[in-house]
Amino acid sequence: DGRINNQDTYWNNGEGWNSIKGAQYEPFTGTFDGHGFALHNYWADYYGGLFATLSGAKVTRLVMDGPLMSVGSHFNSPVGAVANNASQSQLSEIVVTGSVAASITVGGILGKGIDTQLDAVVSVGSVKGYQMVGGIAGELDRSSGISNALTSGKLKAYAAQSFGGGFSPNNQSGGLVGTGEGYLLTSFSSRSLDIKDQ
């Protein structure tokens, strides 16, 4: 009928789509090339991103959009629209529009990255969480980085301290990255930040 509701077989008892692969002990390790096609109205309210965990993986040329595009999680673990966790992986030429909301380590594209590079990525839409909230990534380690990125829309972080630019000095939230020691190259955030210390 063209509508997403509880009559659809993929409604999954209100949890939405399941992530590809399982938790960190069963990561996606291959290459996912979207060839520029769009995944419309991806909706997951329980397990989070399209991929639960990436390890040595490559995700490229992917668009996630649509008026119902929404990612959330019921766990206190990293959440991002494309991947919740990534290690030694590459994410490139990705556009995400829609909302991402979770408790901690929340990013518009990636929740938490270890030795992971993001290049030519765009995140437009709302990102909400309590700690370590970023427009592109919630948390990146010193071996990770972002280049040629653009992010806009609203970012809400509660019980957090904020820095409007790249990384936050108090390791909590930022327009591009919530917390991290990695690099930022040729990237821009025009996000409106709503930060409250509750």
C-alpha positions in Angstrom: 0.0 0.0 0.0 3.1 2.3 -0.1 2.9 3.1 3.7 5.2 1.8 6.4 3.0 0.7 9.3 2.5 -2.3 11.6 0.8 -4.2 8.8 4.1 -4.7 6.9 6.0 -7.9 7.3 9.2 -6.0 8.0 7.7 -4.1 10.9 9.3 -6.7 13.1 6.9 -6.1 16.1 7.7 -2.4 16.1 11.5 -2.8 16.0 12.0 -2.0 12.3 14.7 -3.5 10.1 17.5 -5.6 11.7 21.1 -4.5 11.1 23.2 -6.4 8.5 25.3 -9.0 10.4 25.3 -9.2 14.2 27.2 -7.6 17.1 31.0 -7.0 17.2 31.7 -10.7 17.2 30.0 -11.2 13.9 31.0 -8.1 11.8 30.5 -7.4 8.1 34.0 -7.7 6.6 33.3 -7.3 2.9 32.6 -4.5 0.4 29.2 -2.9 0.1 28.9 -0.7 -3.1 25.6 1.0 -3.4 26.4 2.2 -6.9 24.8 5.5 -6.1 21.3 3.9 -5.6 19.2 5.1 -2.6 17.9 3.0 0.2 14.6 4.9 0.8 12.9 5.1 4.2 15.2 2.8 6.1 13.7 2.5 9.6 15.1 0.8 12.6 14.1 1.6 16.2 15.8 -1.2 18.0 19.2 -2.3 16.6 20.3 0.9 15.0 22.3 1.3 11.8 22.2 -0.5 8.5 25.4 -2.4 9.6 25.8 -3.4 13.3 29.6 -3.7 13.0 32.2 -3.2 10.2 35.6 -4.8 10.4 38.1 -4.3 7.6 35.1 -3.4 5.5 34.4 -0.8 2.8 31.0 0.9 2.3 30.8 3.3 -0.6 28.4 5.1 -3.0 25.3 4.8 -0.8 22.4 7.1 -0.2 20.0 6.6 2.7 17.0 9.0 2.4 13.2 9.3 2.5 10.7 11.1 4.7 10.5 8.1 7.1 14.3 7.5 7.3 14.9 7.0 11.0 17.5 5.1 13.1 17.3 4.5 16.9 18.4 1.9 19.4 17.2 0.5 22.8 20.8 -0.3 23.9 23.5 1.9 25.5 25.9 1.3 22.7 27.1 3.3 19.6 24.6 4.1 16.9 25.0 5.6 13.4 22.7 5.5 10.3 25.2 3.5 8.2 27.1 1.6 11.0 27.0 1.4 14.7 30.7 0.4 15.0 33.6 0.2 12.6 37.2 -0.8 12.9 39.9 -0.6 10.1 37.1 0.3 7.7 36.4 2.9 5.0 33.2 4.8 4.4 33.1 7.0 1.3 30.7 8.8 -1.0 27.7 8.4 1.4 24.7 10.7 1.8 22.3 10.3 4.8 19.2 12.3 5.3 16.9 11.5 8.2 17.1 11.3 12.0 19.4 9.3 14.3 18.7 9.1 18.0 20.1 7.0 20.8 21.6 7.3 24.3 25.4 7.6 23.9 28.0 7.6 21.1 25.6 8.8 18.4 26.6 9.9 14.9 24.7 10.9 11.7 26.7 8.3 9.8 28.9 6.3 12.2 28.5 5.6 15.9 32.1 4.7 16.9 35.2 4.3 14.7 38.5 2.7 15.4 41.2 3.1 12.7 38.4 4.1 10.3 38.3 6.7 7.6 35.3 8.6 6.3 35.6 10.6 3.0 33.1 12.5 0.9 30.2 11.9 3.4 27.1 14.1 4.0 24.7 13.9 6.9 21.6 16.1 6.9 18.9 15.7 9.5 18.5 15.6 13.2 21.0 13.7 15.5 20.1 13.3 19.2 21.7 11.7 22.2 23.0 12.2 25.7 26.7 12.0 25.4 29.3 11.8 22.6 27.0 13.1 19.9 28.3 14.2 16.5 26.9 15.2 13.1 29.0 12.7 11.3 30.4 10.4 14.0 29.9 10.0 17.8 33.4 8.9 18.6 36.7 8.4 16.6 40.0 7.2 17.9 43.4 8.9 17.0 43.8 6.5 13.9 40.5 7.6 12.4 39.5 10.7 10.5 37.0 12.6 8.4 37.7 14.4 5.1 35.5 16.2 2.6 32.4 16.0 4.9 29.3 18.2 5.2 26.8 18.1 7.9 23.7 20.2 8.6 20.5 20.1 10.6 19.8 20.0 14.3 22.0 18.3 16.9 20.7 17.8 20.4 22.8 16.5 23.3 21.7 16.5 26.9 24.0 16.2 30.0 26.9 17.2 27.7 29.3 20.1 27.2 29.8 21.3 23.6 32.1 22.8 21.2 30.5 24.2 18.0 33.3 23.3 15.6 35.0 20.0 15.1 35.9 18.0 18.2 34.6 19.0 21.7 37.3 19.8 24.3 35.3 18.1 27.0 34.8 14.9 24.9 31.0 15.2 24.6 29.4 16.7 21.5 30.2 18.6 18.3 28.9 19.5 14.9 31.1 17.0 13.1 32.4 14.6 15.8 31.3 14.1 19.4 34.7 13.0 20.8 38.0 11.9 19.4 41.6 12.5 18.6 41.6 11.8 14.9 41.9 14.2 12.0 39.4 16.5 10.2 40.2 17.7 6.7 38.2 20.0 4.5 35.0 19.4 6.4 32.1 21.8 7.3 29.3 21.8 9.8 26.3 24.2 9.8 24.4 22.3 12.5 22.4 24.1 15.0 23.4 22.8 18.4 21.0 22.4 21.3 23.1 21.4 24.3 21.8 21.1 27.8 23.4 19.9 31.0 20.7 18.1 32.9 
